[in-house]
Structures are given as structure tokens and as C-alpha cells.
Amino acid sequence: MTPSRLQNSILELKKKKSALILAHYYVDGAVQDIADFVGDSLELARKAAAADADIIVFCGVHFMAETAAILCPGKKVLSPTPGAGCSLADSIKADDLKQWKLAHPDGIIISYVNTTAETKAATDICCTSANAVKVAESVIDGKRPVLFCPDLHLGTYVNRVLGADMEIWNGSCFVHRKITSRLIRRAISEYPAAEILIHPESDCSMDEEIVNNPKCFFYSTSGIIKHVKESSGEQFIIATENGVLHKIRKECPDKRIIPISESAICTYMKKLTLENLYKTLLNETGRITVPEDIASRALVPIHRMLEL
């Protein structure tokens, strides 16, 4: 089938099966175009929690679909790419957190939502890039040790913003790890009129000079989009995964949008296609389930995050 025919077939199936399609900004633009909602991790978690559809098709990587399954017990959560992992989520295990807790029994663990269900189940509170500063601020009291995991770059950025001293796990996203200070400085030099919008998972977020540069702004993915829409500027360098360019260019066609690097691509996210989305919805395959004991424990830190 042609892409447009596939899209129409998916929309027909979605209506017939009372399904809800949620998509992350990093998946292919053709998938984003037929999703009921496109968002970042925090927005998608909220949409999943509020869903009343019979079937939720989650277009993203595995940990995102797991989060939806945890938030929607009894719902059928499907993933077109159940094997699509995440280098950041893979950088820490639940046992790592259990060992840390043994050494710090009164400590608090903040886990980025980019973690497995088992890791979340060993966590005190979750966060996303959109609310990491707010979450950390809510638990830091100067008395108890705090571990931020697994993203080294985001955790370092939060420490700098708050003047805090959380212990930071040494994990990273392979895409954002390549967004270095060298790339940012080159962009500033080549595009002096541009505003530089940077995801805090990026390697350059550990560079104080970049963080304090008035041309550089650090945001979650949804924050980057919001900034472009609201800014009077005409030229923007986007320093995150390039899937978000689709949404920005659709909503801001009169503005010049430039990727920090043509290679800022998440191969896991790009495994998701119209073809496997169609087959998943047609056959209701790729169901994501989380063992009840893990789900019940993981739900606590997720709810703590959503309640803030």
C-alpha cells in the first residue's frame, strides 16, 4: 500500500476498534500525522493515564509503552515495535538502585522516565526532562542523599540550575551524547542570528559556558516547540533528535528550522513505520504487559511525578 493508503487504513481501523494512537515526537512524521496525540514523555504519560479507549497503540520505544501499561491496568496497550529499546534506559538496572538504597537507607532516588518498569519499581519518584528541576526541588532537603538516574547530562544540568549536589548516575542517550559543545559553538558561529534550543540530555549541558550563553535555551522536546512558536525570532537551531523537526516545521512554516546535526537520529524510534503500525492495529499484536507486582510498585513514583 502507498503511505497515504496505509494512513487511511490505520484511521479506519482505529475508529472501528475504538483505539487511541499516541506518538512520540521522535517517530516518523507520517506516523505523527495520524496519531491522536503527539507529545514528549510527560505529555504522553498524562494522556495514557487519562485514556478511555479500549486499545492504546503506543508509537515510541519499549519503556514508554511499559509506562502506558502501568498507568492503564486492564487496557490493551500495543507497541508496533516491542523490541525497540533505549540506550539510556539500558544504562541502569533495578539491582543498581537496590544496592544504592542499601548504602543510603534514608536516601531518595529520582529516576528519569526513560527507564524500565523494574527500575521505576525501585524508585522513589520519577521525572521527565520537562519537570526534572521541579521534581528534584521537591525532594532535596539538604539532609538526605539524593540519587538522580540514569542521565548524567540532565542530572548535571539540574544540579547546576538548583545549585544542588545530587549524586548523578553515569548514563546517557546515544543521540544526545553526540550533541557536544563543539557542535553548539559551531552553530553559534555559523548562524549568529539563530536561537539555539537544546535538550538537557545533550552532552553540552555539562558545559557551564554553553548553559550561560544567552543564545542557548535548554528545554524538553515540548518546550523546544513552544519556544519556537512563541518567539519573535526567525531562525532556530534544534539540538535534539531530528524527529521533532516535523512538528515544528508544520506549526511554524514561516520560520527557518535547522538541525544541529543531520545524524541526530534515534534508530530505535525510527523502527516504527506505517506498515508495522497498521499490522499491529489490524492483528492486535505487540501487547505490552508488566507483572502486577512490578507495576504496582512502579505506579507509585509515576503518580508522585504526575501529582506535582
N, C-alpha and C positions, 0 to 999 in steps of 0.2 A: 504493500500500500504506500501511496505517497504520504509525505508528512502531514499535509492538510487533511487527507482522508483518515489517517490514523488519529489525528486530533479530534475529528468529528466522531469517530467510532468510540473513542475514550469518553467523550462528553455524553454520548448516548448511553454507554454502559454505566457511567457514573449516575445518571438520572434514574436508570432502570433499577440499580442496586442500592439507591439511597446512600451513595458513598461520598466521602469528603476527601479531596486531594489536597494535601499540604506539601509545599515545596520550599526547600532552602534556596537562598539567593545564588548559591554556587552551582546548582544543577543547570543543565542545558536550557537555553532561553525558550525553546519550543515547548518544553515541559512546563516552565514557569507560566507560559501564556495560557495554559488550560487549567492551571491549579485554582482551587477555590481561594487559597491564601498563600502568599509568598512572604517569607519572613526570615529573621535570624533565629538563633536558638531560643532566646527568651520569648519572642513573639509566637513561635511555633509551639512551645510548651504551653503557653496560655491558651492558644487555640485548641490544642489537643484536649486540655483539661475541660474546656467548655463545650466540646463536641457532643452533638446529639445524633450524629449519623450512625447507621448500622455498621458501616465499614469505613475505616480510616486508612487511606493509602499514603504512606509517608515517603516522600521523594527526598531522600538525603542519605546519610550513612547510617550504619547499624545502631550506634549509640543513640541517635536521635529517635529512631523507631522504637528502641527499647524504652526511652523516656515516655513516649506516647503510650506505649502498652502499660507502663506503670501507672500513668495518670488516668487511664481509661480501662479499668478492670471490667471484663465482660464484653468489651468491644473487640471487634476483629480488626487488628492492626496488621496491615500488609506492607511489605517492602519489596519493590521491584528488584532491588539489589541487596539481598540479605547478607551477602558475603563482603559488602563494601565496608572496609574498616576505616581506621583513623590513626595516623601515626602518633597524634597527641594522646588519644585515649589509650593506645597501646603502651605508652611510656610509664604507666603506673599500674600496680595491681592492688587488690584489696589487702593482700598479706602485707604489703609495704605500709599501709596505713595502720594495720593492726600492730605491727612492730613499733611504729612511731607512738601509738597510744600506750603501749606497754612502758615505753621510756618516758612518756609525758601523760600520766593518767588524768591530769586536770586540763590537758591541752584541748584546743579547738581545731578541727580540721575543716578547711574550706576547700571544696572540690569544684573545679570548673565543670560545667555541664558536659563538656567533651570528655566523658569518662564512661566506663562500662557500668551496668547496673550493679554489679558486685562491688565496684569501687564506691559508688554512691551509697551503697548499703553500709559502708564502713565510715561514712562521712557525717559531720555534724550539720553542715549547711552547704548548699550548692550555690553557684553563681554563674553568670554569663559575662561576656565582655561588656554588655550593656549596663550591668549592675554590680560589677566586681568591687568597685570602690565603695558603693553603698553597703554591700554585704560585709566587706571587711571592717568598715567603720562601725557596723552594728555589733561586732563581736570582740573587737580589740578593746581591752580594758587596762592594759599595762600590767596586769597581774598574772594572767595565764598565757602560756606559749601558744602561738598560732602557726599552723602549717597551711600554706597555700599550695595547692597542687592542681594539675601537674605542670602548668605552663610557666616556665622560667621568665619569659619576657613579659607576660601580662602581670605576673606576681611582682616583678621588679618595678614595673610601671605603677602598680597600685601602692607599693611601699613608698615610692617617690612622691606620689600625689598626696598621700596621707602623712608623710614623714614617719612612717611606721617601720618596724623591724621584724616583720613576719619571716619565718623560715620558708624558703621557696624550693619546691621540687625542681629538678633539672630535666624537665620535659619540654617538647616543642612540636609545633606543626611544621612539617617539611616544606610547605609552601611559604609560610610566613617567616620561617628561619632564613629564607633567601632574600628577604626584603631588608637589606643591610643599610647602614649609614652611608656607605659609598653610593648606593643607588639613589638615596634621598638627596644627597649633596649634588649628584649629577643632575637630578631633576630640577633642583633649585637653580642651578647654573643655566640649564638649557631652556627653562621656562620661567623666567623671572616674574611674569605676571600671574602665574598659577598659584592656587592654594593647594597644599599637599595634604591629602586626607589619608590617615594611616590607621590601620587596625592595630591595637595594642599587643596582639600576639606577635607582631613583627620584631625581628632581631634589633632593629634600630630603636625600639622603645627603651632599650637599656642605655642609650646614648643621651646624656644629660643635655648636650648641646642641641641635639635634634628635638628633644622634648620641649626645650625652652625657646626654640626658634618660632618667631611669630607667624611664619608662613606655614607651620606644621600644626595639624589638628589631629588628635587621637580620638577615634570613635569606634563603637561597634559597627557592624555592617549596616544596620538600620540607621545608625547615627550618621554614617557617611552619606547615605541617600538623603536624609533630612537636611544635612548641611548644604548639599548641592542645590536642593530645591529652594531653600530659604536665602541662600547667599546672593548678593548682587554681583558677584564675580562671574566671569565668563569662561574661565579656563581652570580645570581641576585635574590634578594628578591623583589617581586612585591607587593606593598602596594596600591592596588585599587581593583575594582570589578574584580572577577576572570574570567569573560568572555574574557578579553584581553589576558589571557594565551594562548588561542587557536592560535591567530595570532602570538604571539611571538614564540611559540614552532614550528610553521610551518616555520617561516622565519629564526629561529636560532636553528636548531635541534641539533647542537653540543654544545649548552650552557645549563647549568643547571638552570632551572627557578622554583623558589619556591614561592608559595603564602604566603603572610603574615598571612593569616588565611583561612582555608577551608570554613569558614562561611561567607566570604566576597562575598555574593551573593545578587543581586538585584532581588527580587521576581517579581517586575513589568516587568523587562526586560525579565525574563525567562518565562513569559506568552506567549511569541511569539514562535511558533513552525512551523515546516514544514507544518503540517496539516492546521493550520489556515492561513498560508501564501498562500498555494495552493487554499483554498476555497475563500479567498479574491480576488485573481487574477482571478480565474475562474468566479466568480459571480460579480466581481467589487463592492464589498460591503465595508463598513467601510470608506466611503468617509469623509474626514475632510474638513470642511468649517469654515471660520471665517467671521463674519459680516463685511461688507465693511468699515463701519466707524471705527471699531476697527483695521482692517487690515491696512488701510491707515495710521493710527497713529502709529501702531506698526512697520510698514515698515521703518519709519524714523530712529529710534535708531538702527535697524538692519543694515541698509545701512551705517550709520555712523561707525559702527563696521567694516563692510566689507571693507570700503574705507581706513581704517588705514593701 
